[in-house]
Amino acid sequence: MTGLTLFIETYKKQVEETMLDQVKELNAPSTLRDAMVYSLEAGGKRIRPILLLATIDAFGLDCKIGLMPAAALEMVHTYSLIHDDLPSMDDDDLRRGKPTNHKIFGEAHAILAGDALLTESFRLISMMDHATAEQKVSLITELATAAGAIGMVGGQVADLEGENSSLTLPELESIHERKTGHLLIYSVIAGGILSGATQKQIEQLHSYAYHIGLAFQIRDDILDVEGDEQEIGKPIGSDISNNKSTYPALLGMDGAKQKLEHHLIQAKEALSHLPLQNNLLSSIADLIVERRS
Amino acid sequence: MTGLTLFIETYKKQVEETMLDQVKELNAPSTLRDAMVYSLEAGGKRIRPILLLATIDAFGLDCKIGLMPAAALEMVHTYSLIHDDLPSMDDDDLRRGKPTNHKIFGEAHAILAGDALLTESFRLISMMDHATAEQKVSLITELATAAGAIGMVGGQVADLEGENSSLTLPELESIHERKTGHLLIYSVIAGGILSGATQKQIEQLHSYAYHIGLAFQIRDDILDVEGDEQEIGKPIGSDISNNKSTYPALLGMDGAKQKLEHHLIQAKEALSHLPLQNNLLSSIADLIVERRS
């Protein structure tokens, strides 16, 4: 087992426990709690909290200080999936092989469970231990910026409006950046803030996260063409049949693979300027590029 | 013109300008900005920001220091109205005589405009001037608590589940407390935090806001029976025809009026323990009890 595999196994579980503990103890209507818990328990790679914790670990600190904001971050991601799946948005019945939130709890409860997860995420950060008030304020400014109108929500609007139209590469990248990139960048920046990184170091972390974010998306598009249906858990070619703009469609398969390699190299270049104690962040970049699901 | 009327006229306008300035300068898709602006411009009493600013003024400080959190607070209220009006929730076509957000922009954009307003509210507070990092963290903890699963969102869930069933008085009060009371209390507490109020003073502010919150709701229920259709802008008796549990239904009209008087007295009692420089908060309590719309 590599260091990264062990790290992921250990902290994925701790982040999941932290999220569930926080939600289960809320004095809220039980159906609301159930709907929140259902989607938090639906699994996933937990890549965002892992990035946050790995950044702290790589700076040589005990990454447990980041468990609460890591849980908050995954709650924000989970809220965005619940709302994206709604009938008026992507209208998805299944996510990771399980019925989507509104299929189980109804639309009203799904919307409200998302609203509550988003709101709780800010509460968790504001109440965390192991951080100064200044660090909490920075974490909240950055999270709200990444998740809000100029970030993730704006990306979802642009995505809805770009559906079924042919996008250019810059348009495609701009949507990805907003819809998923900003929150991935936040994951790493938040780890840097909690590690006391300098402004220059935050900029390098930003560059690293920017490049692995795009690499993640390109790898997704490639897997939709070349992946194993069993491993990725959805039909191959669904992007093509859904008429979605993708990297292979815009650049050809070879071009997409070259672009993937380019972003991997750039991500590692950014890391080379940082005083890191281990190679966790570099291994995460490799994992994103090599993953089969 | 009384001091309160002038205060409301002056600051209502400034809060509205602050909200619109913040949203209009966002580098977000224009349809998203338009949907956010539409509901922010839809009017309303702006009672929450006025309470926040009046509290600061009553403590003798320049209430302009609270403009940003006051704008954030009204954005949270506005998001809650947009989501409450959705077809899967209360399914309202009109609000304050104008088509609801989803009737103009569609459900997806209405949900996302709400999400964005909620998220922006935390960003505004985290970036405000005239507050220490500790004050900002307190404002955010309190806002997320008031607006989240144990507060407003939980209240909306309880309200949806209680529809068409006969509620007891304690059940009715519990729903009002969550759905509208917590955010009204937050309005006053936030003013206290920014005024440097002591813990004991915060408790008195809490008591004041708790009582005016219930008074507001009772007055609403009374106006639904005795009000002037022109003045309140909706048909008289709509609560009865919608089979809603109300104070007059549970206590009789005389009982409801006695209860209203009781909460007014309690609210003023709480104020009597505070070192206030003027009678703004007391006048707001009177206004709530006497209002005709």
Chai-1 contact restraints between the chains, C-beta under 6 A:
chainA,res_idxA,chainB,res_idxB,connection_type,confidence,min_distance_angstrom,max_distance_angstrom,comment,restraint_id
A,L26,B,A149,contact,1.0,0.0,6.0,A-B,restraint_1
A,L26,B,I150,contact,1.0,0.0,6.0,A-B,restraint_2
A,N27,B,I150,contact,1.0,0.0,6.0,A-B,restraint_3
A,A28,B,A149,contact,1.0,0.0,6.0,A-B,restraint_4
A,A28,B,I150,contact,1.0,0.0,6.0,A-B,restraint_5
A,A28,B,G154,contact,1.0,0.0,6.0,A-B,restraint_6
A,P29,B,G154,contact,1.0,0.0,6.0,A-B,restraint_7
A,P29,B,V157,contact,1.0,0.0,6.0,A-B,restraint_8
A,P29,B,A158,contact,1.0,0.0,6.0,A-B,restraint_9
A,L32,B,A149,contact,1.0,0.0,6.0,A-B,restraint_10
A,L32,B,G154,contact,1.0,0.0,6.0,A-B,restraint_11
A,L32,B,V157,contact,1.0,0.0,6.0,A-B,restraint_12
A,S88,B,E107,contact,1.0,0.0,6.0,A-B,restraint_13
A,S88,B,A108,contact,1.0,0.0,6.0,A-B,restraint_14
A,M89,B,A108,contact,1.0,0.0,6.0,A-B,restraint_15
A,E107,B,S88,contact,1.0,0.0,6.0,A-B,restraint_16
A,A108,B,S88,contact,1.0,0.0,6.0,A-B,restraint_17
A,A108,B,M89,contact,1.0,0.0,6.0,A-B,restraint_18
A,A108,B,L160,contact,1.0,0.0,6.0,A-B,restraint_19
A,L112,B,V153,contact,1.0,0.0,6.0,A-B,restraint_20
A,L112,B,Q156,contact,1.0,0.0,6.0,A-B,restraint_21
A,L112,B,V157,contact,1.0,0.0,6.0,A-B,restraint_22
A,D115,B,V153,contact,1.0,0.0,6.0,A-B,restraint_23
A,A116,B,G148,contact,1.0,0.0,6.0,A-B,restraint_24
A,A116,B,A149,contact,1.0,0.0,6.0,A-B,restraint_25
A,A116,B,V153,contact,1.0,0.0,6.0,A-B,restraint_26
A,T119,B,A144,contact,1.0,0.0,6.0,A-B,restraint_27
A,T119,B,A147,contact,1.0,0.0,6.0,A-B,restraint_28
A,T119,B,G148,contact,1.0,0.0,6.0,A-B,restraint_29
A,E120,B,G148,contact,1.0,0.0,6.0,A-B,restraint_30
A,F122,B,F122,contact,1.0,0.0,6.0,A-B,restraint_31
A,F122,B,I140,contact,1.0,0.0,6.0,A-B,restraint_32
A,F122,B,A144,contact,1.0,0.0,6.0,A-B,restraint_33
A,R123,B,A144,contact,1.0,0.0,6.0,A-B,restraint_34
A,S126,B,V137,contact,1.0,0.0,6.0,A-B,restraint_35
A,S126,B,I140,contact,1.0,0.0,6.0,A-B,restraint_36
A,S126,B,T141,contact,1.0,0.0,6.0,A-B,restraint_37
A,M127,B,T141,contact,1.0,0.0,6.0,A-B,restraint_38
A,A133,B,A133,contact,1.0,0.0,6.0,A-B,restraint_39
A,A133,B,E134,contact,1.0,0.0,6.0,A-B,restraint_40
A,A133,B,V137,contact,1.0,0.0,6.0,A-B,restraint_41
A,E134,B,A133,contact,1.0,0.0,6.0,A-B,restraint_42
A,K136,B,V137,contact,1.0,0.0,6.0,A-B,restraint_43
A,V137,B,S126,contact,1.0,0.0,6.0,A-B,restraint_44
A,V137,B,A133,contact,1.0,0.0,6.0,A-B,restraint_45
A,V137,B,K136,contact,1.0,0.0,6.0,A-B,restraint_46
A,I140,B,F122,contact,1.0,0.0,6.0,A-B,restraint_47
A,I140,B,S126,contact,1.0,0.0,6.0,A-B,restraint_48
A,T141,B,S126,contact,1.0,0.0,6.0,A-B,restraint_49
A,T141,B,M127,contact,1.0,0.0,6.0,A-B,restraint_50
A,A144,B,T119,contact,1.0,0.0,6.0,A-B,restraint_51
A,A144,B,F122,contact,1.0,0.0,6.0,A-B,restraint_52
A,A144,B,R123,contact,1.0,0.0,6.0,A-B,restraint_53
A,A147,B,T119,contact,1.0,0.0,6.0,A-B,restraint_54
A,G148,B,A116,contact,1.0,0.0,6.0,A-B,restraint_55
A,G148,B,T119,contact,1.0,0.0,6.0,A-B,restraint_56
A,G148,B,E120,contact,1.0,0.0,6.0,A-B,restraint_57
A,A149,B,L26,contact,1.0,0.0,6.0,A-B,restraint_58
A,A149,B,A28,contact,1.0,0.0,6.0,A-B,restraint_59
A,A149,B,L32,contact,1.0,0.0,6.0,A-B,restraint_60
A,A149,B,A116,contact,1.0,0.0,6.0,A-B,restraint_61
A,I150,B,L26,contact,1.0,0.0,6.0,A-B,restraint_62
A,I150,B,N27,contact,1.0,0.0,6.0,A-B,restraint_63
A,I150,B,A28,contact,1.0,0.0,6.0,A-B,restraint_64
A,V153,B,L112,contact,1.0,0.0,6.0,A-B,restraint_65
A,V153,B,D115,contact,1.0,0.0,6.0,A-B,restraint_66
A,V153,B,A116,contact,1.0,0.0,6.0,A-B,restraint_67
A,G154,B,A28,contact,1.0,0.0,6.0,A-B,restraint_68
A,G154,B,P29,contact,1.0,0.0,6.0,A-B,restraint_69
A,G154,B,L32,contact,1.0,0.0,6.0,A-B,restraint_70
A,Q156,B,L112,contact,1.0,0.0,6.0,A-B,restraint_71
A,V157,B,P29,contact,1.0,0.0,6.0,A-B,restraint_72
A,V157,B,L32,contact,1.0,0.0,6.0,A-B,restraint_73
A,V157,B,L112,contact,1.0,0.0,6.0,A-B,restraint_74
A,A158,B,P29,contact,1.0,0.0,6.0,A-B,restraint_75
A,L160,B,A108,contact,1.0,0.0,6.0,A-B,restraint_76
